[in-house]
């Protein structure tokens, strides 16, 4: 039987569960997750290697109308993710009522003329009789190649999704080595994990004003040294991130270090510092610098 491979863009509104689903499908953590909307800021590839197939998933920022340079960059990431894909998968939070944001998402998906999947996520949190009416609602709005209720959290329906994606991919050789499960460098994942831990500990306006850049990533046989800068927009936000007596920053560093050690398989020395970059979300040059592809170019590795 011929080998199959292809690209699948995973789209949806903020907090639909796209990153949780991608992590579940890949079997590794390739994207951070949070209850905070707009957690994903860059498109991230997760690679699923199966017997006879390779599925390259593109996790994307939440569909929204941009109001800042950061928002415009995120929308650009979505547009670039749709170039040359084989399947577009729209992830919907089945626990939420259909609204204007869902209409906007459908309008965006309707522009894609290829194979479209509708994935009704979080069905573990709703009554089963509510699923069919929701499917009918979306089918009346737009034609989909496949419609599948699932739960990224519990894994219900995920194996069937992999089978369906494989069925609809074109024949072709694998695009990545079989041991590879993402295209992003470890230094970017380290920055994202630090940001994830901060998202879980901060409040109010701080999460959206957080950015993390790894300035130094030195790999040794037994130790990886990481130096990262946490950017905020206001002095008050800096105080929140550091916490009383530095407690919040220290706890964040400890939690991030432990997860990185589990991922990298070696000891990690993690140094964090916090600095204020006023209104960075409206600074196009700074926002571009958050993209790991741009970072690699600056390092001469792109």
Backbone torsions as a table, in degrees:
resi	resn	phi	psi	omega
1	UNK	NA	136.2	-175.2
2	UNK	-67.2	144.3	177.8
3	UNK	-72.7	145.6	179.1
4	UNK	-121.4	145.2	176.2
5	UNK	-156.5	153.1	179.7
6	UNK	176.7	176.7	-176.6
7	UNK	-107.4	137.8	178.4
8	UNK	-127.6	116.4	176.6
9	UNK	-87.1	130.2	-179.1
10	UNK	-105.2	109.9	-176.6
11	UNK	-114.8	162.9	176.3
12	UNK	165.3	169.6	177.1
13	UNK	-70.1	162.1	175.1
14	UNK	-54.8	139.2	177.9
15	UNK	68.3	20.8	176.6
16	UNK	-77.5	-16.6	179.6
17	UNK	101.4	22.6	-177.6
18	UNK	-62.2	-49.5	-177.0
19	UNK	-66.7	-38.1	176.6
20	UNK	-61.2	-40.5	179.4
21	UNK	-66.8	-44.4	-179.9
22	UNK	-61.4	-44.7	177.8
23	UNK	-59.6	-41.7	179.9
24	UNK	-64.1	-44.6	-178.3
25	UNK	-66.1	-41.3	-178.0
26	UNK	-73.4	-34.5	-176.6
27	UNK	86.7	6.8	176.4
28	UNK	-139.7	158.1	175.9
29	UNK	-81.6	110.0	177.0
30	UNK	-114.7	-15.1	-179.7
31	UNK	-138.3	139.0	179.2
32	UNK	-75.9	157.7	179.7
33	UNK	-129.8	153.6	-179.5
34	UNK	-165.6	156.6	173.8
35	UNK	-76.1	-10.6	179.7
36	UNK	-75.9	126.2	178.0
37	UNK	-61.0	153.9	177.0
38	UNK	63.7	34.8	177.5
39	UNK	-66.6	-45.2	179.4
40	UNK	-77.8	125.8	-177.0
41	UNK	-116.2	-18.6	-180.0
42	UNK	-126.5	154.9	173.3
43	UNK	-75.1	135.2	-175.0
44	UNK	-127.8	131.9	179.1
45	UNK	-92.1	130.7	171.3
46	UNK	-119.1	130.6	-172.3
47	UNK	-109.8	122.4	178.3
48	UNK	-104.0	116.8	178.2
49	UNK	-102.7	117.7	179.8
50	UNK	-120.3	169.0	174.1
51	UNK	-67.0	110.2	177.7
52	UNK	88.2	5.2	-178.7
53	UNK	-158.7	152.1	171.3
54	UNK	-131.8	121.1	-178.8
55	UNK	-109.1	120.0	178.9
56	UNK	-101.6	110.1	-178.1
57	UNK	-92.4	137.5	176.9
58	UNK	-112.6	102.4	175.6
59	UNK	-77.1	135.6	-173.7
60	UNK	-127.6	160.3	173.6
61	UNK	-61.4	158.5	178.8
62	UNK	-64.1	139.5	178.6
63	UNK	-65.8	124.5	-179.6
64	UNK	-160.3	166.5	175.5
65	UNK	-93.0	119.9	-171.3
66	UNK	-71.1	145.3	177.7
67	UNK	-129.4	11.2	-178.7
68	UNK	-155.5	173.5	176.4
69	UNK	-61.6	-37.6	177.0
70	UNK	-62.9	-45.0	179.1
71	UNK	-61.6	-40.3	178.9
72	UNK	-66.5	-37.6	177.5
73	UNK	-65.1	-38.4	179.5
74	UNK	-66.4	-39.9	177.3
75	UNK	-65.3	-37.0	176.1
76	UNK	-62.8	-39.8	178.4
77	UNK	-60.2	-39.7	178.9
78	UNK	-64.1	-47.1	-178.9
79	UNK	-60.0	-41.7	-179.6
80	UNK	-69.3	-30.9	178.5
81	UNK	-66.6	-25.5	-176.9
82	UNK	-84.1	-7.1	-178.5
83	UNK	-77.3	120.4	174.0
84	UNK	75.1	19.5	180.0
85	UNK	-84.8	162.5	179.4
86	UNK	-101.5	-31.0	-179.8
87	UNK	-139.8	139.0	172.2
88	UNK	-109.4	123.7	-179.5
89	UNK	-111.3	114.3	177.3
90	UNK	-91.2	118.4	178.6
91	UNK	-96.9	127.0	-177.9
92	UNK	-120.1	136.6	173.7
93	UNK	-78.4	105.5	-175.3
94	UNK	-68.7	-12.5	-179.1
95	UNK	-84.7	-10.3	-176.3
96	UNK	-101.5	144.9	176.7
97	UNK	-69.2	146.0	178.6
98	UNK	-64.6	130.7	-177.5
99	UNK	-145.1	-164.9	-176.6
100	UNK	-62.4	-36.4	178.4
101	UNK	-63.5	-36.4	177.5
102	UNK	-69.7	-37.2	176.8
103	UNK	-62.2	-42.6	178.6
104	UNK	-62.7	-41.5	179.1
105	UNK	-62.8	-41.7	179.5
106	UNK	-65.8	-37.9	177.6
107	UNK	-62.7	-38.4	179.2
108	UNK	-68.8	-42.5	-179.3
109	UNK	-68.0	-34.1	-178.1
110	UNK	-63.4	-21.0	179.2
111	UNK	-72.3	-18.3	179.1
112	UNK	-88.4	124.4	-173.8
113	UNK	-95.3	0.7	-179.3
114	UNK	-88.8	-154.0	-178.5
115	UNK	-75.5	128.7	-177.3
116	UNK	-120.4	129.1	175.2
117	UNK	-106.6	140.8	170.7
118	UNK	-109.7	119.6	-179.0
119	UNK	-114.3	110.3	179.9
120	UNK	-88.1	100.6	-173.5
121	UNK	-89.2	161.4	176.6
122	UNK	69.5	33.2	179.9
123	UNK	-70.9	-11.4	175.5
124	UNK	-70.4	-10.6	-176.3
125	UNK	-110.7	7.3	178.2
126	UNK	-130.1	160.0	178.2
127	UNK	-72.5	137.9	-176.7
128	UNK	-55.4	-37.3	179.6
129	UNK	-62.0	-15.1	-178.7
130	UNK	-86.0	-11.9	-174.5
131	UNK	-71.5	-48.7	-177.2
132	UNK	-60.7	-45.0	176.0
133	UNK	-59.1	-35.7	179.5
134	UNK	-68.0	-40.7	176.6
135	UNK	-61.2	-44.9	179.2
136	UNK	-61.3	-40.4	179.8
137	UNK	-58.8	-48.3	-177.7
138	UNK	-70.5	-35.7	179.8
139	UNK	-67.3	-29.7	176.3
140	UNK	-70.7	-27.6	-178.0
141	UNK	-82.8	-36.9	-173.7
142	UNK	-158.4	143.9	178.4
143	UNK	-79.9	133.6	178.5
144	UNK	-122.8	144.0	177.8
145	UNK	-66.9	-42.7	178.2
146	UNK	-140.1	144.5	174.5
147	UNK	-126.0	126.6	-173.6
148	UNK	-141.8	119.3	170.4
149	UNK	-76.2	141.2	179.6
150	UNK	-159.4	174.9	174.0
151	UNK	-134.1	110.6	177.6
152	UNK	-64.9	-28.8	-177.3
153	UNK	-72.1	-45.4	-177.0
154	UNK	-93.9	-18.8	-177.7
155	UNK	91.7	-1.2	179.6
156	UNK	-62.5	123.1	178.2
157	UNK	87.3	-7.1	-175.2
158	UNK	-69.8	-41.7	178.9
159	UNK	-62.7	-39.4	177.7
160	UNK	-64.8	-39.3	177.8
161	UNK	-59.9	-44.2	178.9
162	UNK	-61.0	-39.8	178.4
163	UNK	-64.0	-43.1	-178.4
164	UNK	-67.9	-40.8	178.1
165	UNK	-62.7	-44.2	178.5
166	UNK	-59.5	-41.6	-179.3
167	UNK	-60.0	-36.3	-173.9
168	UNK	-95.4	-0.4	177.9
169	UNK	-82.1	152.0	178.1
170	UNK	-76.2	161.0	174.2
171	UNK	-71.7	141.1	-179.8
172	UNK	169.8	162.1	-178.6
173	UNK	-74.4	161.3	176.0
174	UNK	-64.3	147.4	-178.3
175	UNK	-97.8	-12.5	179.5
176	UNK	-135.4	156.2	176.0
177	UNK	-59.3	149.5	-175.1
178	UNK	-63.3	-22.1	179.8
179	UNK	-86.7	-7.1	-176.6
180	UNK	-88.6	135.1	-179.6
181	UNK	-123.3	1.1	173.7
182	UNK	-160.7	161.5	178.0
183	UNK	-100.7	-10.3	-175.0
184	UNK	-79.7	142.2	179.3
185	UNK	-71.4	158.2	-177.5
186	UNK	-64.8	-29.0	-179.8
187	UNK	-66.3	-34.7	177.5
188	UNK	-71.1	-41.8	178.3
189	UNK	-61.1	-36.9	178.1
190	UNK	-62.1	-44.0	178.1
191	UNK	-62.2	-41.5	-178.9
192	UNK	-67.0	-38.3	179.6
193	UNK	-66.7	-38.8	174.7
194	UNK	-61.0	-43.3	180.0
195	UNK	-65.1	-39.2	178.8
196	UNK	-59.6	-44.2	-179.6
197	UNK	-66.7	-34.9	176.9
198	UNK	-68.8	-39.4	178.9
199	UNK	-58.2	-36.9	-178.0
200	UNK	-73.9	-18.2	-173.2
201	UNK	-110.4	-16.1	-177.9
202	UNK	-98.5	175.5	-172.3
203	UNK	-142.7	170.9	175.3
204	UNK	52.5	-124.2	-171.9
205	UNK	-83.8	-8.3	-171.8
206	UNK	-64.5	-45.1	-175.0
207	UNK	-53.2	-42.4	-178.0
208	UNK	-71.8	-20.1	-179.0
209	UNK	-94.4	7.1	-178.4
210	UNK	-92.1	135.1	170.8
211	UNK	-141.0	146.5	-179.3
212	UNK	-132.0	129.9	176.1
213	UNK	-126.8	128.8	175.7
214	UNK	-82.2	116.8	-178.4
215	UNK	-86.0	-29.4	-176.6
216	UNK	-142.9	133.0	179.5
217	UNK	-142.0	96.6	-176.4
218	UNK	-109.2	120.0	-177.7
219	UNK	-98.7	129.8	172.5
220	UNK	-123.9	175.6	-179.1
221	UNK	-65.8	-34.1	-176.3
222	UNK	-120.2	-6.1	-175.7
223	UNK	-149.5	137.9	171.8
224	UNK	-114.4	123.9	178.2
225	UNK	-99.0	123.9	-178.1
226	UNK	-125.4	128.4	174.3
227	UNK	-119.3	121.1	-176.0
228	UNK	-127.4	144.6	176.6
229	UNK	-109.4	130.0	176.5
230	UNK	-99.3	122.4	-179.4
231	UNK	-103.7	136.3	172.5
232	UNK	-130.1	174.2	-175.6
233	UNK	-103.0	-17.1	-175.0
234	UNK	-135.2	153.3	176.9
235	UNK	-61.6	-38.1	179.1
236	UNK	-62.5	-36.1	177.3
237	UNK	-67.8	-35.4	177.4
238	UNK	-61.0	-42.5	178.8
239	UNK	-63.4	-37.8	178.9
240	UNK	-66.2	-43.6	-178.0
241	UNK	-65.1	-39.2	179.4
242	UNK	-73.0	-41.9	179.2
243	UNK	81.6	167.6	-179.8
244	UNK	-63.3	121.1	-179.3
245	UNK	65.7	17.9	-179.8
246	UNK	78.3	11.7	-172.5
247	UNK	-65.2	-42.8	-175.9
248	UNK	-66.9	-43.3	179.7
249	UNK	-64.3	-40.3	179.5
250	UNK	-64.6	-43.5	179.7
251	UNK	-65.4	-38.7	177.1
252	UNK	-61.5	-46.6	-179.6
253	UNK	-62.1	-41.4	179.9
254	UNK	-63.8	-45.6	-178.8
255	UNK	-65.7	-43.5	179.6
256	UNK	-65.4	-41.2	-179.6
257	UNK	-61.5	-43.2	-179.0
258	UNK	-63.3	-41.2	179.6
259	UNK	-68.8	-39.9	178.5
260	UNK	-64.3	-38.0	177.3
261	UNK	-62.9	-38.1	178.7
262	UNK	-67.1	-36.8	-178.8
263	UNK	-75.7	-46.0	-174.1
264	UNK	-82.6	-22.2	178.4
265	UNK	77.9	14.8	177.2
266	UNK	-140.4	169.3	175.1
267	UNK	-66.4	146.4	-179.4
268	UNK	-126.4	130.5	170.3
269	UNK	-104.0	115.0	-175.1
270	UNK	-116.4	120.9	177.9
271	UNK	-113.6	126.3	-178.8
272	UNK	-117.7	139.2	171.0
273	UNK	-135.7	155.1	-176.2
274	UNK	-118.6	133.7	178.3
275	UNK	-138.7	155.3	-179.2
276	UNK	-96.6	125.6	173.4
277	UNK	-122.9	93.8	-172.9
278	UNK	-53.2	130.2	174.0
279	UNK	50.7	41.3	-176.3
280	UNK	-63.1	-26.2	-179.2
281	UNK	-64.8	-21.2	177.3
282	UNK	-101.9	9.7	179.4
283	UNK	-101.8	101.6	-174.2
284	UNK	-58.6	-40.0	-178.4
285	UNK	-65.5	-42.7	179.3
286	UNK	-65.5	-43.1	-179.4
287	UNK	-60.8	-42.3	177.3
288	UNK	-60.3	-34.7	-179.5
289	UNK	-68.1	-14.4	178.0
290	UNK	-77.8	-19.1	-179.7
291	UNK	-74.8	125.8	-176.4
292	UNK	-63.4	-26.7	177.3
293	UNK	-65.5	-40.4	176.9
294	UNK	-67.3	-38.9	178.9
295	UNK	-60.9	-40.9	179.2
296	UNK	-65.5	-38.0	176.7
297	UNK	-61.5	-41.9	179.9
298	UNK	-65.1	-33.2	179.1
299	UNK	-82.1	-3.6	-179.4
300	UNK	78.4	20.6	-177.8
301	UNK	-109.8	-3.2	-176.8
302	UNK	-81.9	NA	NA
